[in-house]
Amino acid sequence: MAQAKLLEVQDLKVAFRTGRTAWREVVHGLSFDVNPGETVALVGESGSGKSVTAMSVLGLLPKSTTRTSGRIAMEGRDLLTAGGEALRAIRGREVSMVFQEPMTSLNPVMTCGRQIAESLEIHRGLDRRQAAAEAHLMLDRVRIPDAARRFQEYPHSLSGGMRQRVMIAMALTCNPKLLIADEPTTALDVTIQAQILDLIAELQREEGMSVLFITHDMGVVAEIADRTVVMQRGNLIETAATSEIFATPREAYTRALLSAAPRLGAMAGRPAPARFPRIDAVTGLPVPGSDTGLPPLAEAEPLLRVEGLTTRFALTSGFFGRVAGRVHAVENVSFEVKAGETLAIVGESGCGKSTTGRSLLRMTPSDAGRVLFNGTDLMGLSPEALRQQRQHMQMIFQDPFSSLNPRRSVGETIAEPLLVNAICTPEEARLRTAALLERVGLEAASATRYPHEFSGGQRQRICIARALALEPQLIVADESVSALDVSVKAQVVNLMLDLQAERNLAYIFISHDMAVVERISHRVAVMYLGEIVEIGSREAVFGNPQHPYTRRLLSAVPVADPGRRHTRPPIAAEELKSPIRPRDFQPPKRSYIHAGPDHMVMAG
């Protein structure tokens, strides 16, 4: 006898209103199912319709601007024709959802414990005291350390991983039969991502629930999914067992997704950074010989020398703002970068990566240290002298949409530094802007368009064009590709490598994506609690990691191979220790040992 389906989606079509009478279909006749106790991954790039499909299952799309047809059945009951009361009874009790960004999904003015308790009161009819007791148990159940204290805390005081655990606890309050997880690990560091994947798998085994896991990360798919449904632009491309999808993908788009996914270890034996291979649009396979490497670095004096950089933030309390403690964000950091070289700075959120990048450009004031750029100490420069030096040092930020002025055309944005620094006339700036847009792979005519008219990858290209406008020697790229799909990420990394080869650019590449770091970097610095714990050539750090934290980071990276599932050691559910120290705290003196040529590790 065939097993009864828990969830059946048949010929689902979703259209959004685009005008008074105009509609645009975004999901085109999608069909798939989920069996009891099964994990099904819904994969595809941004805009493929994954999240819209998930919202349709729970009836969360706005009725006034959405038109949905087909059939979505939960244990035989059609959810598309169910009334509001019936849907409310199903949500939470039978189907729950974990959203991508817990900070925007959790109520910022309610404690975490109260939000879980409220769900229990509404769906299970518990009184306030019973709900609070059960909420404490739920926090323990999702492996949150010191659950009693976390119960009273607000979302902003928790790390991203802990907030996601709270969201999972809320979703599991009514023991649902189906958990929909919409990109729950996309914004998390690799170690926190590994913890969340382990937690979901463990809870699934304990509760016997099914999981519909939405992601664009093929490594995560290989780690967790029994079956995989591949989507592109609202269409079903193929569906099969995950092992079959990875071993013998039938469709070119699936092969392209797998080929574009960065794999840790792919750079073994290649000392210089190398481009991601170009993917053949017809076959979906890498074009042989397209993953060309950069030429070897020439011997030269360092372009940038950082010595003992220290940045701390005062924490005040009381009416008079008394300093109660300090955040030791960057502590005695030293490194060098040559022209044409990429130094990657890696570590978990809160380790001080971004603060280091901002401090060396003096975007964030530092407490101590020297930053020598072409022999000039930036820390002692006047504002006018610093402005002159900043023409040679630029930054690319993580979120291109928030770093571009929505009221300015992209042409005005790119030309602005040229005009502000009186480098050229408005007409010359227009011509240089057109040339820069073409160099980063966009049409010159797009200069008149605005940021919202571009995709995420295109907006990041615009940010790169703006950074190149002043012909800098150094670019600090702060998580510049972390929010992009795998294929777009590969394109942007390749563009950065091409520009580096052409212009002898130096990069400080800040990231937590270890597979991308392996592809783009010459040297790697690993940061933990504001300090560099290991630094050396990329081959040395990745091939022979010495510090326990470096090994932990590398072991947490999901492998895009279902055959190697469960071979990764479990990551302990511990948070990154706090960099907050008492006001009079004096950090211990650190020493480093040589682990090999161009490879230093913190002692102790």
Phi, psi and omega per residue, in radians:
M1 nan 2.288 -3.105
A2 -1.163 2.494 3.127
Q3 -1.223 2.345 3.121
A4 -1.184 2.431 3.137
K5 -1.374 2.437 3.035
L6 -1.352 -0.873 3.131
L7 -2.206 2.287 3.072
E8 -2.187 2.149 3.043
V9 -1.974 2.102 -3.067
Q10 -2.228 2.138 3.041
D11 0.873 0.772 -3.119
L12 -1.257 2.236 3.053
K13 -2.231 2.296 3.132
V14 -2.249 2.275 3.110
A15 -2.249 2.516 3.089
F16 -1.885 2.497 3.087
R17 -1.243 2.263 3.109
T18 -2.018 -0.025 3.122
G19 -2.946 -3.011 -3.095
R20 -1.062 -0.688 -3.134
T21 -2.200 0.024 -3.074
A22 -1.665 2.469 3.117
W23 -2.282 2.547 3.097
R24 -2.148 2.065 -3.112
E25 -1.387 2.249 -3.096
V26 -2.002 -0.311 2.998
V27 -2.196 2.220 -2.944
H28 -2.051 1.547 3.011
G29 1.107 0.846 -3.089
L30 -1.429 2.384 3.096
S31 -2.389 2.308 3.014
F32 -2.902 2.993 3.111
D33 -2.508 2.869 3.116
V34 -2.260 2.215 3.124
N35 -1.546 2.787 3.069
P36 -1.023 2.348 3.106
G37 1.294 0.143 -3.048
E38 -1.780 2.622 2.994
T39 -1.905 2.084 3.115
V40 -1.991 2.218 3.101
A41 -1.681 2.291 3.040
L42 -1.849 1.907 -2.982
V43 -2.103 2.746 3.140
G44 2.743 2.909 -3.121
E45 -1.409 3.013 3.128
S46 -0.979 2.397 -3.135
G47 1.532 0.080 -3.108
S48 -1.444 -0.236 3.102
G49 1.776 0.201 -3.090
K50 -1.116 -0.936 -3.077
S51 -1.188 -0.613 3.096
V52 -1.083 -0.694 3.094
T53 -1.078 -0.791 3.139
A54 -1.098 -0.746 3.129
M55 -1.136 -0.569 3.113
S56 -1.137 -0.676 -3.134
V57 -1.033 -0.698 -3.109
L58 -1.604 0.008 -3.134
G59 1.143 0.625 -3.070
L60 -1.692 -0.042 3.115
L61 -1.364 2.454 -3.111
P62 -1.108 2.242 -3.075
K63 -1.131 -0.593 -3.014
S64 -1.244 -0.432 -3.066
T65 -2.103 0.176 -3.088
T66 -2.288 2.466 3.071
R67 -2.166 2.107 -3.065
T68 -2.159 2.386 3.084
S69 -2.442 2.963 -3.071
G70 1.884 -2.642 -3.125
R71 -2.498 2.254 3.000
I72 -2.160 1.930 -3.047
A73 -2.012 2.281 3.039
M74 -1.915 1.888 -3.052
E75 0.895 0.746 3.078
G76 1.562 -0.212 3.134
R77 -1.593 2.215 -3.093
D78 -1.363 2.001 -3.099
L79 -1.345 -0.417 -3.117
L80 -1.233 -0.498 -3.137
T81 -1.749 -0.031 -3.123
A82 -1.240 2.565 3.102
G83 -1.378 3.074 -3.084
G84 -1.058 -0.739 -3.131
E85 -1.141 -0.735 3.139
A86 -1.115 -0.710 3.125
L87 -1.152 -0.693 3.136
R88 -1.127 -0.582 3.107
A89 -1.225 -0.549 -3.122
I90 -1.387 -0.726 -3.120
R91 -1.091 2.309 3.130
G92 1.496 -0.899 -3.089
R93 -1.311 -0.705 -3.095
E94 -2.020 -0.604 3.122
V95 -2.263 2.213 3.079
S96 -2.187 2.826 -3.058
M97 -2.358 2.415 3.008
V98 -1.945 2.152 -3.039
F99 -1.592 2.912 -3.038
Q100 -1.146 -0.798 -3.017
E101 -1.979 1.723 -3.076
P102 -1.120 -0.465 -3.105
M103 -1.136 -0.601 3.122
T104 -1.576 -0.215 3.140
S105 -1.605 -0.427 3.123
L106 -1.598 2.576 3.134
N107 -1.330 2.076 -3.053
P108 -1.240 -0.255 -3.095
V109 -1.845 0.171 3.052
M110 -2.096 2.477 3.082
T111 -1.134 2.746 -3.111
C112 -1.074 -0.737 -3.138
G113 -1.111 -0.706 -3.129
R114 -1.135 -0.620 3.138
Q115 -1.169 -0.669 3.085
I116 -1.186 -0.756 -3.126
A117 -1.082 -0.694 3.133
E118 -1.035 -0.732 3.109
S119 -1.071 -0.682 3.124
L120 -1.179 -0.660 3.122
E121 -1.144 -0.716 -3.067
I122 -1.281 -0.832 -2.988
H123 -1.554 -0.508 -3.087
R124 -1.995 -0.004 3.045
G125 1.216 0.390 3.129
L126 -1.327 2.644 3.035
D127 -1.375 3.052 -2.983
R128 -1.058 -0.724 -3.110
R129 -1.216 -0.754 3.113
Q130 -1.097 -0.729 -3.127
A131 -1.117 -0.700 3.125
A132 -1.121 -0.746 3.127
A133 -1.108 -0.742 3.134
E134 -1.183 -0.619 3.121
A135 -1.119 -0.658 3.066
H136 -1.049 -0.748 3.130
L137 -1.126 -0.635 3.141
M138 -1.151 -0.685 3.113
L139 -1.126 -0.675 3.043
D140 -1.130 -0.672 -3.066
R141 -1.118 -0.574 3.119
V142 -1.649 0.329 2.982
R143 1.089 0.697 3.052
I144 -1.510 2.085 3.132
P145 -1.112 2.518 3.083
D146 0.950 0.983 -3.018
A147 -1.051 -0.616 -3.115
A148 -1.059 -0.710 3.121
R149 -1.267 -0.718 -3.132
R150 -1.103 -0.520 3.132
F151 -0.968 -0.633 -3.072
Q152 -1.591 -0.055 -3.058
E153 -1.581 2.745 3.115
Y154 -1.641 2.741 -3.055
P155 -0.936 -0.648 -3.057
H156 -1.145 -0.356 -3.100
S157 -1.535 -0.030 3.132
L158 -1.805 2.700 3.053
S159 -1.270 2.940 3.135
G160 -1.027 -0.718 -3.141
G161 -1.163 -0.702 3.115
M162 -1.184 -0.663 3.092
R163 -1.098 -0.679 3.136
Q164 -1.176 -0.578 3.070
R165 -1.140 -0.669 3.077
V166 -1.088 -0.739 3.104
M167 -1.066 -0.712 3.123
I168 -1.158 -0.699 3.096
A169 -1.047 -0.755 3.105
M170 -1.089 -0.712 -3.105
A171 -1.168 -0.485 -3.050
L172 -1.690 0.067 -3.057
T173 -1.025 -0.565 -3.082
C174 -1.848 0.320 -3.138
N175 0.864 1.069 -3.076
P176 -1.161 2.725 3.069
K177 -1.430 -0.458 -3.123
L178 -2.329 2.236 3.048
L179 -1.920 2.142 3.053
I180 -1.741 2.064 -3.110
A181 -1.961 1.869 -3.062
D182 -1.666 1.723 3.133
E183 0.856 0.873 -3.024
P184 -1.246 -0.230 -3.089
T185 -2.041 0.046 -3.009
T186 -1.067 -0.710 -3.060
A187 -1.586 0.152 -3.028
L188 -1.805 2.707 3.043
D189 -1.171 2.849 -3.036
V190 -1.093 -0.675 -3.126
T191 -1.210 -0.719 3.111
I192 -1.182 -0.689 3.084
Q193 -1.010 -0.794 3.137
A194 -1.075 -0.686 3.123
Q195 -1.119 -0.754 -3.121
I196 -1.157 -0.720 3.101
L197 -1.090 -0.760 3.109
D198 -1.092 -0.711 -3.121
L199 -1.122 -0.822 -3.136
I200 -1.062 -0.762 -3.142
A201 -1.118 -0.699 -3.125
E202 -1.193 -0.773 3.113
L203 -1.128 -0.621 3.112
Q204 -1.104 -0.733 3.116
R205 -1.139 -0.688 -3.119
E206 -1.188 -0.710 -3.010
E207 -1.708 -0.262 -3.098
G208 1.199 0.402 -3.102
M209 -1.481 2.861 3.027
S210 -1.671 2.729 -3.134
V211 -2.310 2.264 2.946
L212 -1.853 1.860 -2.978
F213 -1.851 2.059 -3.086
I214 -1.779 2.219 -3.093
T215 -2.827 2.874 2.947
H216 -2.040 0.133 -3.097
D217 -1.687 1.899 -3.081
M218 -1.203 -0.451 3.046
G219 -1.116 -0.711 3.097
V220 -1.160 -0.703 3.107
V221 -1.014 -0.829 -3.131
A222 -1.085 -0.540 -3.066
E223 -1.335 -0.562 -2.876
I224 -2.185 -0.408 -2.903
A225 -1.628 2.442 2.989
D226 -1.448 -0.780 3.070
R227 -2.234 2.737 -3.080
T228 -2.273 2.347 3.054
V229 -1.998 2.088 -3.095
V230 -1.744 2.239 3.139
M231 -2.097 2.600 3.013
Q232 -2.555 2.125 3.099
R233 0.857 0.768 3.073
G234 1.457 -0.023 -3.113
N235 -1.856 2.581 2.985
L236 -1.369 2.122 3.136
I237 -1.577 -0.915 3.027
E238 -2.889 2.765 3.074
T239 -2.466 2.418 -3.113
A240 -2.956 3.060 3.010
A241 -1.027 2.501 -3.064
T242 -1.011 -0.725 3.125
S243 -1.051 -0.641 3.123
E244 -1.253 -0.705 3.125
I245 -1.025 -0.742 -3.101
F246 -1.351 -0.588 -3.083
A247 -1.441 -0.774 -3.070
T248 -2.417 1.166 3.108
P249 -1.108 2.352 -3.066
R250 -1.486 -0.565 -3.006
E251 -1.806 2.591 -3.105
A252 -1.079 -0.650 -3.109
Y253 -1.134 -0.694 3.101
T254 -1.118 -0.758 3.109
R255 -1.095 -0.641 3.125
A256 -1.147 -0.721 3.098
L257 -1.055 -0.767 -3.128
L258 -1.200 -0.680 -3.117
S259 -1.199 -0.593 -3.080
A260 -1.375 -0.318 -3.084
A261 -1.180 2.132 3.110
P262 -1.142 2.401 -3.103
R263 -2.084 2.222 3.094
L264 -1.132 2.299 -3.116
G265 1.741 -0.129 -3.105
A266 -1.211 -0.301 -3.084
M267 -1.750 0.174 3.138
A268 -1.013 2.272 3.133
G269 1.468 0.045 3.138
R270 -2.068 1.792 -3.030
P271 -1.227 -0.511 -3.093
A272 -1.710 2.669 3.052
P273 -0.989 2.666 -3.123
A274 -2.441 2.550 3.130
R275 -1.153 2.626 2.947
F276 -1.143 2.508 3.140
P277 -1.129 2.533 3.056
R278 -1.275 2.414 -3.085
I279 -1.724 2.227 3.103
D280 -1.222 2.155 -3.067
A281 -1.146 -0.460 -3.092
V282 -1.455 -0.832 -3.072
T283 -1.602 -0.412 -3.051
G284 1.323 0.211 -3.105
L285 -1.889 2.712 3.107
P286 -1.087 2.455 3.071
V287 -1.360 2.131 -3.105
P288 -0.992 2.374 3.086
G289 1.388 0.044 -3.103
S290 -1.496 -0.168 3.139
D291 -1.606 0.985 -3.081
T292 -1.202 2.559 -3.129
G293 -1.670 2.847 3.075
L294 -1.338 2.691 3.082
P295 -1.172 2.759 3.128
P296 -1.056 2.602 3.121
L297 -1.240 2.433 3.063
A298 -1.393 2.592 3.064
E299 -1.146 2.248 -3.109
A300 -2.789 2.842 3.028
E301 -1.226 2.634 3.131
P302 -1.047 2.399 3.004
L303 -1.302 -0.716 -3.123
L304 -2.207 2.295 3.068
R305 -2.247 2.085 3.129
V306 -1.901 2.232 -3.068
E307 -2.255 1.978 3.027
G308 1.076 0.597 -3.105
L309 -1.142 2.225 -3.106
T310 -2.356 2.210 3.125
T311 -2.319 2.132 3.129
R312 -2.239 2.611 3.124
F313 -2.066 2.245 -3.136
A314 -1.326 2.427 3.044
L315 -1.881 2.097 -3.076
T316 -1.853 2.743 3.086
S317 -2.606 2.800 3.096
G318 1.446 2.990 -3.070
F319 -1.118 -0.620 -3.072
F320 -1.621 0.132 3.087
G321 1.152 0.715 3.130
R322 -1.148 2.390 3.127
V323 -1.264 1.995 -3.094
A324 -1.702 -0.376 -3.122
G325 -3.043 -3.130 -3.140
R326 -2.449 2.515 3.001
V327 -1.558 2.016 3.108
H328 -1.511 1.357 -3.009
A329 -1.228 -0.744 3.105
V330 -2.318 2.200 -3.003
E331 -2.272 1.829 3.002
N332 0.974 0.914 -3.104
V333 -1.607 2.315 3.126
S334 -2.395 2.398 3.042
F335 -2.925 2.986 3.099
E336 -2.295 2.639 3.067
V337 -2.379 2.266 3.097
K338 -1.596 2.830 3.018
A339 -1.062 2.377 3.135
G340 1.396 0.076 -3.079
E341 -1.872 2.628 3.035
T342 -2.016 2.075 2.990
L343 -1.801 2.090 3.076
A344 -1.618 2.381 3.035
I345 -1.963 2.066 -3.046
V346 -2.126 2.794 3.133
G347 2.687 2.993 -3.134
E348 -1.348 2.910 3.067
S349 -1.002 2.377 -3.140
G350 1.565 0.023 -3.105
C351 -1.467 -0.191 3.095
G352 1.851 0.145 -3.111
K353 -1.046 -0.992 -3.065
S354 -1.155 -0.657 3.116
T355 -1.108 -0.627 3.073
T356 -1.070 -0.825 3.139
G357 -1.063 -0.755 -3.120
R358 -1.246 -0.593 -3.112
S359 -1.206 -0.705 -3.093
L360 -1.255 -0.342 3.018
L361 -1.609 0.019 -3.099
R362 1.062 0.531 2.975
M363 -1.412 -0.386 3.025
T364 -2.191 2.226 -3.105
P365 -1.164 2.487 -3.136
S366 -1.871 2.806 3.141
D367 -1.622 -0.511 -3.091
A368 -2.822 2.914 3.071
G369 1.916 2.970 3.100
R370 -2.187 2.480 3.029
V371 -2.204 1.807 -3.095
L372 -1.718 2.041 3.108
F373 -2.021 2.017 -3.022
N374 0.933 0.621 3.105
G375 1.491 -0.115 -3.126
T376 -1.707 2.236 3.129
D377 -1.386 1.933 -3.081
L378 -1.176 -0.441 -3.055
M379 -1.184 -0.405 -3.098
G380 -1.758 0.098 -3.058
L381 -1.402 2.602 3.009
S382 -1.264 2.845 3.128
P383 -0.957 -0.702 -3.120
E384 -1.211 -0.759 3.116
A385 -1.131 -0.646 3.110
L386 -1.142 -0.676 3.120
R387 -1.081 -0.660 3.096
Q388 -1.151 -0.720 -3.139
Q389 -1.192 -0.567 -3.089
R390 -1.170 -0.267 3.032
Q391 -1.086 -0.449 -3.095
H392 -1.712 -0.022 -3.106
M393 -2.362 2.092 -3.084
Q394 -2.225 2.925 -3.099
M395 -2.316 2.454 3.008
I396 -1.990 2.178 -3.032
F397 -1.620 2.913 -3.063
Q398 -1.148 -0.847 -3.061
D399 -1.775 1.809 -3.073
P400 -1.160 -0.488 -3.087
F401 -1.204 -0.745 -3.119
S402 -1.368 -0.261 3.118
S403 -1.665 0.010 3.042
L404 -1.919 2.383 -3.140
N405 -1.241 2.033 -3.085
P406 -1.169 -0.282 -3.097
R407 -1.646 -0.043 3.128
R408 -1.942 2.483 3.001
S409 -1.172 2.760 -3.101
V410 -1.141 -0.518 3.079
G411 -1.108 -0.753 3.100
E412 -1.129 -0.653 3.141
T413 -1.126 -0.782 -3.111
I414 -1.230 -0.650 -3.095
A415 -1.337 -0.365 -3.029
E416 -0.944 -0.876 -3.131
P417 -1.104 -0.520 3.098
L418 -1.163 -0.704 -3.103
L419 -1.371 -0.685 -3.137
V420 -1.090 -0.679 -3.135
N421 -1.558 0.140 3.092
A422 0.910 0.738 -3.113
I423 -1.448 -0.545 -3.122
C424 -2.698 2.992 3.122
T425 -1.350 2.854 3.105
P426 -0.964 -0.686 3.134
E427 -1.186 -0.714 3.085
E428 -1.135 -0.663 3.116
A429 -1.104 -0.676 3.122
R430 -1.099 -0.740 -3.133
L431 -1.186 -0.695 3.129
R432 -1.199 -0.612 3.088
T433 -1.102 -0.772 3.117
A434 -1.060 -0.748 -3.136
A435 -1.146 -0.684 3.137
L436 -1.164 -0.735 3.108
L437 -1.055 -0.749 3.129
E438 -1.153 -0.616 -3.119
R439 -1.176 -0.551 3.138
V440 -1.620 0.220 3.008
G441 1.551 0.354 3.083
L442 -2.039 2.758 3.129
E443 -1.310 2.519 3.111
A444 -1.056 -0.554 -3.123
A445 -1.162 -0.306 -3.125
S446 -1.278 -0.063 3.128
A447 -1.069 -0.428 -3.104
T448 -1.550 -0.083 -3.111
R449 -1.550 2.949 -3.064
Y450 -1.939 2.781 -3.020
P451 -0.925 -0.666 -3.066
H452 -1.170 -0.232 -3.129
E453 -1.510 0.048 -3.090
F454 -2.038 2.740 3.036
S455 -1.337 2.993 -3.134
G456 -1.047 -0.754 3.131
G457 -1.148 -0.671 3.107
Q458 -1.167 -0.676 3.118
R459 -1.124 -0.637 3.108
Q460 -1.191 -0.583 3.052
R461 -1.115 -0.665 3.101
I462 -1.114 -0.728 3.105
C463 -1.095 -0.648 3.089
I464 -1.158 -0.731 3.106
A465 -1.067 -0.722 3.116
R466 -1.107 -0.728 3.133
A467 -1.137 -0.540 -3.112
L468 -1.418 -0.236 -2.999
A469 -0.969 -0.668 -3.091
L470 -1.622 0.182 3.117
E471 0.923 1.059 -3.084
P472 -1.274 2.877 3.025
Q473 -1.727 -0.399 -3.105
L474 -2.342 2.349 3.047
I475 -2.197 2.238 3.017
V476 -1.668 2.032 -3.116
A477 -1.861 1.852 -3.037
D478 -1.689 1.743 -3.119
E479 0.875 0.777 -2.954
S480 -1.290 -0.241 3.132
V481 -2.179 0.098 -3.002
S482 -1.171 -0.479 -3.073
A483 -1.651 0.129 -3.029
L484 -1.739 2.669 3.033
D485 -1.110 2.827 -3.024
V486 -1.059 -0.742 -3.096
S487 -1.223 -0.696 3.119
V488 -1.199 -0.666 3.095
K489 -1.027 -0.776 3.128
A490 -1.098 -0.698 3.138
Q491 -1.124 -0.749 -3.110
V492 -1.201 -0.717 3.098
V493 -1.085 -0.753 3.112
N494 -1.074 -0.706 3.094
L495 -1.072 -0.763 3.138
M496 -1.099 -0.686 3.121
L497 -1.203 -0.684 3.088
D498 -1.067 -0.776 -3.140
L499 -1.156 -0.623 3.105
Q500 -1.120 -0.735 3.131
A501 -1.162 -0.668 -3.110
E502 -1.244 -0.763 -2.917
R503 -1.938 0.039 -3.116
N504 1.013 0.670 -3.123
L505 -1.236 2.535 2.942
A506 -1.781 2.422 3.114
Y507 -2.100 2.454 2.794
I508 -1.890 1.899 -2.983
F509 -1.816 1.853 -3.082
I510 -1.661 2.165 -3.038
S511 -2.829 2.791 2.930
H512 -2.004 0.079 3.125
D513 -1.560 1.721 -2.995
M514 -1.167 -0.567 -3.124
A515 -1.209 -0.654 3.089
V516 -1.242 -0.694 3.097
V517 -1.019 -0.735 -3.140
E518 -1.075 -0.605 -3.096
R519 -1.300 -0.638 -2.909
I520 -1.795 -0.279 -2.915
S521 -1.743 2.631 2.912
H522 -1.562 -0.774 -3.114
R523 -2.309 2.756 -3.057
V524 -2.338 2.352 3.002
A525 -2.041 2.220 -3.141
V526 -1.772 2.163 -3.113
M527 -1.909 2.493 3.088
Y528 -2.547 2.134 3.141
L529 0.911 0.762 3.035
G530 1.470 -0.050 -3.091
E531 -2.086 2.608 3.015
I532 -1.425 2.087 -3.120
V533 -1.735 -0.314 3.097
E534 -2.747 2.406 3.125
I535 -2.601 2.456 3.127
G536 3.028 -3.013 3.091
S537 -1.088 2.656 -3.124
R538 -1.029 -0.700 3.119
E539 -1.055 -0.716 -3.108
A540 -1.217 -0.809 -3.065
V541 -1.199 -0.736 -3.125
F542 -1.404 -0.610 -3.079
G543 -1.471 -0.460 -3.094
N544 -2.513 1.079 -3.110
P545 -1.130 2.357 -3.062
Q546 -1.868 -0.626 -3.085
H547 -1.426 2.444 -3.139
P548 -0.977 -0.626 -3.134
Y549 -1.179 -0.686 3.092
T550 -1.085 -0.772 3.121
R551 -1.092 -0.644 3.128
R552 -1.139 -0.756 3.107
L553 -1.038 -0.834 -3.080
L554 -1.186 -0.635 -3.114
S555 -1.252 -0.328 -3.094
A556 -1.466 -0.204 -3.077
V557 -1.218 2.158 3.125
P558 -1.177 2.456 -3.110
V559 -1.729 2.241 -3.105
A560 -1.373 1.081 3.137
D561 -2.695 1.830 -3.129
P562 -1.034 -0.426 3.123
G563 -1.161 -0.351 3.139
R564 -1.818 0.292 3.100
R565 -1.085 2.507 3.121
H566 1.234 0.108 3.070
T567 -1.489 -0.309 3.109
R568 -1.299 2.319 3.096
P569 -1.146 2.514 3.136
P570 -1.113 2.500 3.129
I571 -1.661 2.184 -3.120
A572 -1.069 2.450 -3.100
A573 -1.391 1.174 3.114
E574 -2.063 2.586 3.114
E575 -1.528 2.775 2.993
L576 -1.114 2.249 -3.121
K577 -1.048 2.678 -3.062
S578 -1.320 2.402 3.052
P579 -1.478 0.105 3.132
I580 -1.345 2.276 -3.111
R581 -2.237 2.742 3.044
P582 -1.016 2.782 -3.041
R583 -1.002 -0.686 -3.064
D584 -1.703 0.246 -3.096
F585 -1.148 2.336 3.062
Q586 -1.977 2.048 -3.097
P587 -1.132 2.545 3.131
P588 -1.202 2.660 3.083
K589 -1.279 2.309 -3.100
R590 -1.795 2.615 3.024
S591 -2.254 2.699 -3.104
Y592 -2.142 2.576 3.101
I593 -2.026 2.622 3.096
H594 -1.394 2.083 3.067
A595 -1.674 -0.072 -3.121
G596 2.796 -3.132 3.085
P597 -1.040 2.243 3.139
D598 0.931 0.824 -3.135
H599 -2.653 1.904 -3.097
M600 -2.089 2.450 -3.123
V601 -2.305 2.401 3.106
M602 -1.112 2.307 3.129
A603 -1.301 2.662 3.100
G604 1.461 nan nan
